[in-house]
C-alpha cells in the first residue's frame, strides 16, 4: 500500500506547470515539465520558442539552467523562472 501511495503522489508532483512572466516589459509564456534524472528532479523549461534544462545548483542555492545555451537566458528571467519553480515544488 505504501508503494502505491508513493507512486500516486509522485504522479501528482510531476505535473507540467505553465505561467506568464513579464520582465522589463517583455512578456514570457513559460512551460516547465519536471522529470527524473537519476535521483534528482530536473525541469524541461520552454519559453517563447526557447528550451532549457533547469536543475538544482548548490553553488548558488537555487534552480539554474545547465544546457549549452544557458548563457542566452536573460539573468532576470532565469532568476524569476527559478523562483517560480522553487515556490511550487512539493518534493
Secondary structure, DSSP 8 states (H G I E B T S, - for coil): -HHHHHHHHHHHHT--EEEEEEETTEEEEEEEEEEEETTEEEEEEEETTEEEEEEEETTTTEEEE-STTGGGS-HHHHHHHHHHHHHH---
